[in-house]
């Protein structure tokens, strides 16, 4: 499955637009991650635990996006965009959503 943020794919033509597809992932922050992130914030540095959580959520959202496109018979997604949003009480949840247009490509 080709997934691109652009609206065309070099060397290929879009044969049919199948429709808008999306994938979402909502993950919670763990209390231990919060404590260590707070310590890192105080002393400076990156929070590897939070970075991994964000990467994992992004991967889940992209997989769901691709699955939704396959269900529509698409072989590519154009105009893909990722969105991140903090939600829940005290920002305890992170939502990552991916959206784009499912298409079939000409030969």
Order of alpha helices (4+ residues) and beta strands (2+ residues): beta-beta-alpha-alpha-beta-beta
